[in-house]
């Protein structure tokens, strides 16, 4: 294991290891679909688009 020149938050040690999503081809085979018929979203994407209440939170605020 590599040692870092700084300390990390101890809470990070309890986080689960990142599990990447499955490839489209694997999902297509499992579901009996064509890979061309599948649209893969990133983990932070919503198929319904942005929620109106979130848009206000994303606004850029001017510096003071």
QUISULFEN-V377206 format. One record per residue. N is the residue number from 1. D_LAST is the distance of its C-alpha to the last C-alpha in whole Angstrom. Layout:
# QUISULFEN-V377206
n->{N;N}
d_last->{D_LAST;D_LAST}
This chain:
# QUISULFEN-V377206
n->{1;2;3;4;5;6;7;8;9;10;11;12;13;14;15;16;17;18;19;20;21;22;23;24;25;26;27;28;29;30;31;32;33;34;35;36;37;38;39;40;41;42;43;44;45;46;47;48;49;50;51;52;53;54;55;56;57;58;59;60;61;62;63;64}
d_last->{44;41;40;36;35;32;33;32;31;34;34;34;37;38;36;39;40;38;41;40;41;45;46;46;50;51;49;51;54;54;53;56;54;53;50;49;49;46;42;40;37;35;34;31;32;33;36;35;32;28;28;26;25;23;22;19;18;18;15;13;9;6;4;0}
